[in-house]
Amino acid sequence: MTATFKISEDDYVDAMRLYGRMPRLARWVVIAIAAGLLLTAIFGSRQIQSGALGGLVGGTLVLLALRYLVLPMSARRHYRKYKGIQDEFSVELQDDCLRLWAAHGESRIIWTNLLKWRQDDRFVLLYLMPRLFHVLPKSVASQGFDVDALVERLNRHLGPET
């Protein structure tokens, strides 16, 4: 079944948030560091309490600023510069690949050529390289595109999402 979609600027920002989501191990490392800083701020000696609290507050502010200020501004600028992402795309799930095409070109994404994949409730990201990916909105399901079959094939050929 063939479906068509367009990626809006807001869609692109949300897809970039999904792209920027920390892997599970990195999240646990950040949580461990935050817990260590918090425990040091509470139970540490007087000399290091303020440094630990400053590190905890500063690190939290940096992470929040990156996620909610820098990433959206950067993604919006990239979207406006990259005219190809603003075109209408078509997608078709085939046995050996996912076929994507637009007025500016076509891509046959063969399962073995994918590096990894990631999803949330709105998008599936298909990574060809660590920082190069295709965005597929799950809203194509309303046109009859079988998103569940795509996820099943990704799980079968690549394993669980990362």
Residue pairs with C-beta under 8 A, 6 or more apart in sequence:
1 92
1 93
1 143
1 144
1 145
1 146
2 90
2 91
2 92
2 145
3 90
3 91
3 92
3 140
3 143
3 144
3 145
4 88
4 89
4 90
4 91
4 140
4 143
5 88
5 89
5 91
5 136
5 137
5 139
5 140
6 86
6 87
6 88
6 89
7 15
7 85
7 86
7 89
7 135
7 137
9 76
9 79
9 80
11 122
11 123
11 135
11 137
12 75
12 76
12 78
12 79
12 85
12 135
13 71
13 72
13 75
13 76
13 79
14 122
14 123
15 123
15 125
15 135
16 71
16 72
16 74
16 75
16 78
17 67
17 71
17 72
18 118
18 119
18 120
18 123
18 125
19 118
19 125
19 133
20 66
20 67
20 71
21 118
22 30
23 162
30 63
33 59
34 56
34 59
34 60
37 52
37 53
37 55
37 56
37 59
38 52
38 56
40 48
40 49
40 52
41 49
41 52
41 53
41 56
42 49
44 52
79 85
79 86
84 102
84 104
84 105
85 135
87 102
87 103
87 104
88 102
88 103
89 100
89 101
89 102
90 100
90 101
90 102
91 98
91 99
91 100
91 136
91 140
91 145
92 98
92 99
93 99
93 145
93 146
93 149
93 150
93 153
96 110
96 111
97 108
97 109
97 110
97 111
98 108
98 109
98 126
98 136
98 150
99 106
99 107
99 108
99 109
100 106
100 107
100 109
100 134
100 136
101 107
107 134
109 126
109 128
109 134
111 153
111 154
111 157
111 158
112 157
113 128
114 126
114 127
114 128
114 154
114 157
114 158
115 127
115 128
115 129
115 130
116 127
116 158
116 161
116 162
117 124
117 125
117 126
117 127
117 154
117 158
117 161
117 162
118 124
118 125
118 127
118 161
118 162
119 125
119 138
119 151
119 161
121 138
122 137
122 138
122 139
123 135
123 136
123 137
123 138
124 135
124 136
124 138
124 147
124 150
124 151
124 154
125 133
125 134
125 135
125 136
126 133
126 134
126 136
126 154
127 133
128 134
136 150
138 147
140 147
141 147
154 161
155 161
